[in-house]
Amino acid sequence: MHDRSSPPDRPNAGPNAAPNAYAGIPLDRAAVRRKDKDWLKDAWASPDARLLPVAKSRNFVTGDADSAHAVAVACGGDWGVEPVFLGLLDGVPHFTVDLTGLEAPEEHPALAGLGRFEDLRAVGPVMEATEAGLCAYARGITWWNARHRFCGVCGSVAAGAEGGHVRVCTNPDCATHHFPRTDPAVIMLVHDGAGRMVLGRNSRFPPGMHSVLAGFVEPGESLEDSVRREVLEEVGLEVTDIRYHSSQPWPFPSSLMLGFSARAVTLDIQTDLEELETAHWFDREFLRTFTPSEEFRLARPDSIARRLIDEWIAEGE
């Protein structure tokens, strides 16, 4: 794909200066076209239409660890699976297909020699912003389709419809329409108002990685209530001054991260060891000057967690 823009310089940018990674791509999702089967068929057959394949939740890319790029190939023909319509980029139709069913998807005749399938979490931070966002979208929508092949109401087969954005129960007595699911999760930087913030470590994190607190929103709960509950459950702190920062699509596999800051009114951390390995207060000066290592490092550079941390650190300059 061609270079449309450079990745935004997020640290020190302020909460509204630039979108988070994977967000803000200049794509027209063209939802009004999804119900038009003839239009979708013509768009798929267009010589200009582009396809971003996915296999086992990995995106098709080229390049190295310092500069990865999404590979978009020509659409058309029979790929053995139903294509999913992503939208229009500069008026050009973009689709994705899930090639997980192939034993060696990178050897497909239309893909052979053009690239490899990689986890977006490994290459996303070094990708151009629009390409990374399209890959995240393709990853998320194919993941949902793969896991909703059957109706959650009656168990019958659910068929894809509307360009892959709806699945319809094939049982005529049910005919329930299922729509793509996104799980809202709050992610919050907890500080003491005096130059310290809380960082925790989950056992699933890469070696040394520490991050801000996060958790899923529960039914019947506001975002602010979720922030209070999650902080209290994970580290035993009560918080106030809850302030919204920004949001980020996070298709690993299907979350929408809703970023907040909050000031602690109690300071004695009591870590829930079922949720976290450790949690501690960290001084701003330490976070500004430490050297990343296998013992201590911050959240991934493409995450809203890292943006929250970097901007908080910069506030003290």
C-alpha positions as CSV (number, residue, x, y, z in Angstrom):
1,M,0.0,0.0,0.0
2,H,1.1,3.6,-0.6
3,D,2.2,5.9,2.2
4,R,-0.6,8.2,3.2
5,S,0.7,9.7,6.4
6,S,3.4,9.1,9.0
7,P,2.5,7.6,12.4
8,P,1.4,10.4,14.7
9,D,3.9,11.6,17.3
10,R,1.8,10.7,20.3
11,P,3.9,11.6,23.4
12,N,3.4,15.2,24.5
13,A,0.7,15.6,21.9
14,G,-2.2,16.3,24.2
15,P,-5.4,14.2,24.3
16,N,-7.0,15.7,21.2
17,A,-4.0,16.3,19.0
18,A,-3.9,13.0,17.2
19,P,-5.8,9.7,17.1
20,N,-4.4,6.7,18.9
21,A,-2.9,3.8,16.9
22,Y,-5.4,2.0,14.7
23,A,-7.9,4.8,14.9
24,G,-8.8,7.8,12.7
25,I,-8.1,6.2,9.4
26,P,-9.6,8.1,6.4
27,L,-11.9,5.2,5.4
28,D,-15.5,5.6,4.2
29,R,-17.1,2.4,5.6
30,A,-19.9,2.9,3.0
31,A,-22.4,1.1,5.3
32,V,-25.3,2.1,2.9
33,R,-23.7,-0.1,0.2
34,R,-23.5,-3.3,2.3
35,K,-27.1,-4.3,1.6
36,D,-26.7,-3.8,-2.2
37,K,-25.5,-7.3,-3.4
38,D,-25.1,-6.1,-7.0
39,W,-22.9,-3.2,-5.9
40,L,-20.8,-5.4,-3.7
41,K,-20.4,-7.9,-6.6
42,D,-19.3,-5.2,-9.0
43,A,-16.9,-3.7,-6.4
44,W,-15.3,-7.1,-5.8
45,A,-14.8,-7.5,-9.5
46,S,-13.4,-4.1,-10.0
47,P,-9.7,-4.1,-11.3
48,D,-9.0,-1.3,-8.8
49,A,-10.4,-3.1,-5.7
50,R,-7.8,-4.2,-3.1
51,L,-7.8,-7.1,-0.7
52,L,-6.0,-7.4,2.7
53,P,-5.9,-11.1,3.5
54,V,-6.0,-12.4,7.1
55,A,-5.1,-15.9,8.3
56,K,-5.2,-17.2,11.9
57,S,-5.8,-13.6,13.0
58,R,-2.5,-12.5,11.3
59,N,-2.2,-9.8,8.7
60,F,-0.4,-10.2,5.3
61,V,2.6,-7.8,5.4
62,T,6.1,-7.3,4.0
63,G,9.1,-5.4,5.3
64,D,11.2,-5.8,8.4
65,A,11.0,-5.1,12.1
66,D,11.7,-1.4,11.5
67,S,9.4,-0.8,8.6
68,A,6.5,-3.2,7.9
69,H,3.8,-2.5,5.2
70,A,0.4,-4.1,4.5
71,V,0.2,-6.0,1.3
72,A,-3.0,-5.3,-0.6
73,V,-3.6,-7.5,-3.6
74,A,-6.1,-7.5,-6.4
75,C,-9.6,-8.7,-5.6
76,G,-11.9,-10.8,-7.9
77,G,-12.3,-14.5,-8.5
78,D,-13.1,-17.2,-6.1
79,W,-10.9,-17.3,-2.9
80,G,-13.0,-20.2,-1.4
81,V,-14.4,-18.0,1.3
82,E,-16.8,-15.1,1.4
83,P,-15.1,-11.7,1.2
84,V,-15.8,-9.0,3.8
85,F,-16.3,-5.5,2.6
86,L,-14.2,-3.0,4.6
87,G,-15.1,0.3,2.8
88,L,-13.8,2.8,0.4
89,L,-10.3,4.4,0.7
90,D,-9.9,7.3,-1.8
91,G,-13.0,5.8,-3.5
92,V,-11.3,2.4,-4.0
93,P,-13.2,-0.6,-2.6
94,H,-11.2,-2.6,0.1
95,F,-12.0,-6.1,1.2
96,T,-10.6,-8.8,3.4
97,V,-10.8,-12.6,3.4
98,D,-10.0,-15.1,6.1
99,L,-7.6,-17.8,4.8
100,T,-7.3,-19.6,8.1
101,G,-8.7,-22.8,6.4
102,L,-5.7,-23.1,4.1
103,E,-2.8,-25.1,5.3
104,A,-0.3,-22.7,3.8
105,P,-2.1,-19.4,3.1
106,E,1.0,-17.5,2.1
107,E,1.4,-20.0,-0.8
108,H,-1.9,-19.1,-2.3
109,P,-1.3,-18.3,-6.0
110,A,-2.3,-14.7,-5.6
111,L,0.0,-14.2,-2.6
112,A,3.0,-16.4,-3.1
113,G,6.3,-14.4,-2.8
114,L,4.6,-11.2,-1.9
115,G,4.8,-11.3,1.9
116,R,4.1,-13.2,5.1
117,F,1.4,-13.4,7.8
118,E,2.4,-11.6,11.0
119,D,0.7,-10.8,14.3
120,L,-0.3,-7.1,14.1
121,R,1.0,-6.7,17.7
122,A,4.5,-7.3,16.4
123,V,4.4,-5.1,13.3
124,G,1.7,-2.5,14.0
125,P,3.9,-0.1,15.9
126,V,6.2,0.4,12.9
127,M,3.4,0.5,10.2
128,E,2.1,3.6,8.5
129,A,-1.1,4.8,10.4
130,T,-3.7,4.1,7.7
131,E,-2.2,0.7,6.9
132,A,-2.1,-0.3,10.5
133,G,-5.7,0.8,11.0
134,L,-7.0,-1.2,8.0
135,C,-5.1,-4.3,9.3
136,A,-6.7,-3.9,12.7
137,Y,-10.2,-3.5,11.1
138,A,-9.6,-6.6,8.9
139,R,-8.3,-8.6,11.9
140,G,-11.3,-7.6,14.1
141,I,-14.1,-8.3,11.5
142,T,-12.7,-11.6,10.4
143,W,-12.3,-12.7,14.0
144,W,-15.9,-11.9,14.7
145,N,-17.2,-13.8,11.6
146,A,-15.1,-16.9,12.4
147,R,-16.5,-17.1,15.9
148,H,-20.2,-16.5,15.1
149,R,-20.8,-19.2,12.5
150,F,-23.8,-20.4,14.5
151,C,-26.8,-18.6,16.0
152,G,-26.4,-17.9,19.7
153,V,-30.2,-18.2,20.1
154,C,-31.1,-21.5,18.5
155,G,-27.7,-23.0,17.4
156,S,-28.5,-23.1,13.7
157,V,-26.0,-22.1,11.1
158,A,-25.6,-18.3,10.8
159,A,-24.9,-17.1,7.3
160,G,-22.9,-14.0,6.4
161,A,-24.8,-11.0,5.0
162,E,-24.3,-7.3,4.3
163,G,-20.8,-7.6,3.1
164,G,-19.7,-9.6,6.2
165,H,-21.2,-7.2,8.8
166,V,-24.2,-9.2,9.8
167,R,-24.7,-12.9,10.4
168,V,-28.3,-14.2,9.9
169,C,-29.7,-17.4,11.5
170,T,-30.7,-19.7,8.7
171,N,-33.5,-21.2,10.8
172,P,-36.7,-19.5,9.4
173,D,-38.4,-19.8,12.8
174,C,-35.6,-17.9,14.4
175,A,-33.9,-15.7,11.7
176,T,-32.0,-13.7,14.4
177,H,-29.6,-11.1,13.0
178,H,-26.3,-11.0,14.8
179,F,-24.0,-7.9,14.5
180,P,-20.3,-7.5,15.2
181,R,-19.5,-7.4,18.9
182,T,-17.0,-5.0,20.5
183,D,-16.2,-5.3,24.2
184,P,-15.8,-1.9,26.0
185,A,-12.9,-1.8,28.4
186,V,-11.8,1.0,30.7
187,I,-8.1,1.7,31.0
188,M,-7.0,4.2,33.5
189,L,-3.9,6.0,34.7
190,V,-4.2,6.3,38.5
191,H,-2.0,9.0,40.1
192,D,-1.7,10.6,43.5
193,G,-1.7,14.2,42.3
194,A,1.8,14.6,43.6
195,G,4.1,13.0,41.0
196,R,3.4,9.3,41.4
197,M,1.3,6.8,39.3
198,V,0.3,3.2,39.7
199,L,1.7,0.5,37.3
200,G,0.9,-3.1,37.5
201,R,2.1,-6.3,35.9
202,N,-0.1,-9.1,34.7
203,S,1.4,-12.6,34.3
204,R,0.4,-12.7,30.6
205,F,2.5,-9.6,29.9
206,P,5.8,-9.9,28.0
207,P,8.9,-10.1,30.3
208,G,9.3,-6.9,32.4
209,M,6.3,-5.1,31.0
210,H,4.3,-2.9,33.4
211,S,1.2,-0.9,32.4
212,V,-1.7,1.0,33.8
213,L,-4.8,-0.7,35.1
214,A,-7.7,-1.9,32.9
215,G,-10.8,-4.0,32.9
216,F,-14.0,-4.8,31.1
217,V,-17.2,-2.8,31.6
218,E,-20.0,-4.9,33.2
219,P,-23.7,-4.8,32.3
220,G,-25.6,-2.0,33.9
221,E,-22.4,0.0,34.7
222,S,-21.3,3.4,33.6
223,L,-17.8,4.0,32.5
224,E,-17.0,6.0,35.6
225,D,-18.5,3.3,37.8
226,S,-16.3,0.8,36.0
227,V,-13.2,2.8,36.6
228,R,-13.9,3.0,40.3
229,R,-14.7,-0.7,40.6
230,E,-11.8,-1.9,38.6
231,V,-9.3,0.2,40.5
232,L,-10.7,-0.9,43.9
233,E,-10.8,-4.6,42.8
234,E,-7.2,-4.6,41.4
235,V,-5.3,-2.5,43.8
236,G,-7.6,-1.6,46.6
237,L,-7.6,2.2,46.0
238,E,-10.5,4.6,46.0
239,V,-10.3,7.3,43.3
240,T,-11.9,10.6,42.3
241,D,-11.4,13.2,39.6
242,I,-12.2,10.6,36.9
243,R,-11.5,12.2,33.5
244,Y,-11.9,10.8,30.0
245,H,-8.9,11.0,27.7
246,S,-9.5,9.2,24.4
247,S,-10.4,5.8,23.0
248,Q,-8.7,3.2,20.9
249,P,-9.9,0.2,18.8
250,W,-8.0,-2.8,20.1
251,P,-8.8,-5.9,18.0
252,F,-6.8,-8.4,20.2
253,P,-9.3,-9.8,19.9
254,S,-12.3,-7.4,20.0
255,S,-12.1,-4.6,22.5
256,L,-12.6,-0.8,22.5
257,M,-10.3,0.7,25.0
258,L,-11.7,3.8,26.8
259,G,-8.9,5.8,28.4
260,F,-9.2,7.7,31.7
261,S,-7.2,9.3,34.4
262,A,-8.2,9.2,38.1
263,R,-6.7,10.6,41.3
264,A,-6.4,8.2,44.2
265,V,-7.8,9.4,47.6
266,T,-6.4,6.3,49.4
267,L,-2.7,5.4,48.8
268,D,-2.1,1.9,50.4
269,I,-2.0,-0.5,47.5
270,Q,-3.5,-3.9,48.1
271,T,-2.9,-6.0,45.0
272,D,-5.4,-8.6,43.9
273,L,-3.0,-11.4,43.1
274,E,-5.6,-13.2,40.9
275,E,-5.6,-10.1,38.6
276,L,-2.0,-8.9,38.9
277,E,1.4,-10.2,39.8
278,T,2.5,-6.9,41.3
279,A,1.4,-3.3,41.5
280,H,3.3,-0.3,42.9
281,W,3.6,3.4,42.9
282,F,6.2,4.8,40.5
283,D,7.8,8.2,40.7
284,R,7.6,10.5,37.6
285,E,11.4,11.1,37.6
286,F,12.1,7.4,37.7
287,L,9.8,6.8,34.7
288,R,11.5,9.6,32.8
289,T,15.0,8.3,33.3
290,F,15.0,4.5,33.6
291,T,16.5,2.2,30.9
292,P,14.1,-0.4,29.6
293,S,15.1,-4.0,30.4
294,E,13.8,-7.5,30.9
295,E,13.1,-6.4,34.5
296,F,11.1,-3.3,33.8
297,R,9.6,-1.7,30.7
298,L,6.5,0.2,29.8
299,A,3.5,-0.8,27.7
300,R,3.7,-1.3,24.0
301,P,4.2,1.9,21.9
302,D,1.0,1.4,19.9
303,S,-1.2,1.2,23.0
304,I,-3.4,3.8,24.6
305,A,-1.8,2.7,27.8
306,R,1.6,4.0,26.6
307,R,0.1,7.2,25.5
308,L,-1.5,7.8,28.9
309,I,1.8,7.1,30.6
310,D,3.9,9.3,28.2
311,E,1.6,12.3,28.4
312,W,1.5,12.0,32.2
313,I,5.3,11.9,32.4
314,A,5.5,15.0,30.1
315,E,3.1,17.0,32.3
316,G,5.8,17.3,34.8
317,E,8.4,18.8,32.5
